[in-house]
Amino acid sequence: LHHYDLVLMDIELAGVLNGIETAERIGQLADVPIVFLTGFSHDPLLEQAKIAAPYGYLIKPVPERELAATVAMSLHRHALDRELRESRKALAASEARYRYLFEHSPLGIFRTSLEGRILLANLEFAEMLGCTSPEEVVETFTDLERQLYVDPSDRKRFLDLLHTRGEVKLFKCQWQTKHGKPIWVTINARLSATDHGTGIFPIIDGFILDITEQQRAAEALQESE
């Protein structure tokens, strides 16, 4: 069945299976469009035929022009449906890859509001801040300037750069974890927007790298020199 382009199926078949049941069997075996034929415009089986998702119905006797037009439209629609299914599969695969990278990235990934509330975070970001899950970090940190930045002026400086340039790269500052432990980080972030259904809202998307050990090493080296 895989090499057929289209099937014209009479609803009334002489045998164990009628045309609808046969079409359902065909649909399980191959991706091929089916057009039903019937001799009655009010055939009670037409309503049942919808289950088989046909690409059209034709009333016998069928004029040649009508047959040609129905076949052409059915083939065109089937081609579009196939493209749509393939696009959806590709999108699902892409989303799965993105989700895997998001969840397993060695970098902290975040999304916040301009007001300073964490909207989204991955596990690495949560663990950097002493939380056990992304959900915990979202619930805990609702005011970044007050809760996260050791020096609140760093938050203001960060936002000023974002508004001026649209993005910030390697922004270095000191944060504190949920338990008050200071850590040094670098931030790469971009100012963007998202649609929440009730309007477009500005957001900040970015990546965080914990550089606490590098900072301590650099300070120790400076002291020794």
Disulfide bonds with the S-S distance in Angstrom:
none
